[in-house]
Amino acid sequence: MSDKYRMLHTMIRVRDLDKSIAFYCEHLGMELIRHKDYPSGKFTLAFVGYGPEESNTVVELTHNWDQTEDYELGNGFGHLAIGVPDIYKTCEGLDRLGVDIPRPPGPMKHGTTVIAFVKDPDGYMIELIEKK
């Protein structure tokens, strides 16, 4: 089945698109792949990721223009996961930038994988997993 199907993107709603693009691109090293306004629907879609959509899963940031309140994240969403080569160095840099790190880097409670969790500007959890 994997030769026919491929994960394309994960969509999250964001209140401040510029702030979210800056977080994912400047803080987490993604690139803005495409960005399009839909005036008749009063929304903008921005796709960010670590490479072209043809060969990489990306994150779709959806900004509804009339949204003035923070979104309720609910309890069904878990997190996005990103592999990083040096989790301690990554988190030190993110901390200097003022990024919220609710779970500092360290081994998993029931394993040896080194992880951390950071929050994006809308409060979405991003798991950082050390990949040597």
Disulfide bonds with the S-S distance in Angstrom:
none
